Amino acid sequence: MDQWCMKRPPSTKPIVRGEGFDFFRQIYENNLDAIFLTAPDGRINAANPAACEMFGMTEEEIIRAGRQGLLDTSDPRFAAGLETREETGMVRVELTGVRKDGTRFPLELTSVVFRDQRGDLLTSTIIREISERRDLEARLKENNAWLERLLERLPDVLYTLDLKERKTKNFNRSSFLGYSYEELSQPGSIQASIHPEDAAAVAAYHQKIHQGEGTESLEYRVRSKEGEWEWVDSRKTVLTRNPDGSPREIMVLLRVITDRKRAEEQVAYHARILESINDIVVGTDENFNIRYWNNAAERIFGWREEEVLGKDVSKVLRTTFFDGGREESIRLISETGTWKGEVIQFTKDDQPVNIDANIMMIRDSAGKAAGFVSANRDITLRKLAEEKLQQAKDAVEVAYAELEHALAREQLLARTDSLTKLFNRRHFFLLADHEFSVAMRYEQPVSAIIFDVDHFKNVNDRWGHHVGDEVLRHVSRIAQKQVRAADILARYGGEEFIILLPNSSAEEAANVAERIRKKVMAYRIDPEHTQAGITVSVGVAEKDARVQVQTLDDLVRRADHALYAAKGAGRNCVKIYQASV
């Protein structure tokens, strides 16, 4: 393919990093095409991951190699491309690439000149490998030759139409719809036989062909010589063009589709019946993969037809069988051709539906199973009416509360601190507030622990933030091993951590805090074999049974006051909140 380019001078507007810089960085790093930032003299300044993969080199190797190490610069198209880029500021050309292992491959290169913030000229180059496209072009050529041979043997009518003479030529059949070749060869012969209701569509179709727009097919009616209306499928392709580019000769393929149209009308009629009934109708193949899903099925189960076609019906509806289960039901269908019974199926949002099912086997002409059709009726309301009206309200409320609590915990798992994998502060309070309310309601003890790493800034200043991050992760792991499943541990902020301990007094919480403190004190940072250690200061507070009205925030503030008392006592210790603290 010859090179082509846009007549555009190099951009003089400098490239400035702004709000969209990260967006373009993502495009650069994740693009499937190779992208290079280069200098006009061929030096390469940067290459994206796709470039490294395409040429089998690291970015450093690509930079050292330069364009002469990646391209066949002896190709005359290369020099012509450089000249075009210098003149217009942009070039697109097909060249030959050379990988690190020496293999050569065809590519399409696009290069644009621009200026950076300093006003220096740079170039951006995008390379796309086109080996597959070349293979496709070769196969397309071979397929075209095959298609030509096929058209010569088609049973359908095939002829050419001379638009200038308005005359049909080269019929592959001696007659069509009762008309002889001589009759069909007369100008406008076929057009005169078109159904009046289809004439406007055919005229518009011909106009598009005359203008060289598209070759899509058109279905319309033509009167046979016997006077019957026959449906035909017309497909037209431009064969030759006039000097101005307008079509001169087109090839026309006509196929009689009357039987098909009648069958389609019958199928459409049956489909309208199935779509209008209130019962669920589901059709499957012999492997129970869904092939039909009517409007009632969409309305009741919530799945659109396009979402379920081709899927296993048992996985979509998760049918629960009774009286022997699914295997027994399949056995009965195989033996008798039908099965009736009540099942439970589930909607898209997991709601159970009571179904009165009637499944029938569809057999092919050889008597083998070709599929199944299920005519089902939603009997959920009837089943609810049959159930006892009296239900245990408290049991329902407990079940709902347990489900709500379980869902909240599941959601909470995904809302943790990214560094320590502990709950973050906001979700700590969401969960802790519930536990605190339970403790207040049932007059149970509940305690809070707040601790932070002593002199943590010194760790970051001495060994860097990566060591500080590892210290926080290690401290969080120590704390996790010391708390119970019912306790709520979270990163409170910075180097601070917080724990809520339901059903725990201050003394019990202090024991937990002391274990954490000792474990942390035994930990060694040791990035430089210095055997350096860290310590934590811990504050503990318990819900005050003497005060009737208090909040979780009160408890946290008291634990925080105790933490400051521990720091004031020289750090590396545990302090329990006292009124005098």
Secondary structure, DSSP 8 states (H G I E B T S, - for coil): ---B--------S-----TTHHHHHHHHHH-SSEEEEE-TTS-EEEE-HHHHHHHT--HHHHHHHHHHHHB-TTSHHHHHHHHHHHHHSEEEEEEEEE-TTS-EEEEEEEEEEEE-TT--EEEEEEEEE-HHHHHHHHHHHHHHHHHHHHHHT-SSEEEEEETTTTEEE--SSSEETTEEHHHHTSTTTTGGGB-HHHHHHHHHHHHHHHTT-----EEEEEE-TTS-EEEEEEEEEEEEE-TTS-EEEEEEEEEE-HHHHHHHHHHHHHHHHHHHSSSEEEEEETT-BEEEE-HHHHHHH---HHHHTTSBHHHHH--B--TTHHHHHHHHHHHHSEEEEEEEEE-TTS-EEEEEEEEEEEE-TTS-EEEEEEEEEE-HHHHHHHS-S---HHHHHHHHHHHHHHHHHHHHHTSB-TTT-SB-HHHHHHHHHHHHHHHHHTT--EEEEEEEETTHHHHHHHH-HHHHHHHHHHHHHHHHHHS-TTSEEEEEETTEEEEEEET--HHHHHHHHHHHHHHHHH-B--TTS---B--EEEEEEE--TT-SS--HHHHHHHHHHHHHHHHHTTSSSEEE--TT-
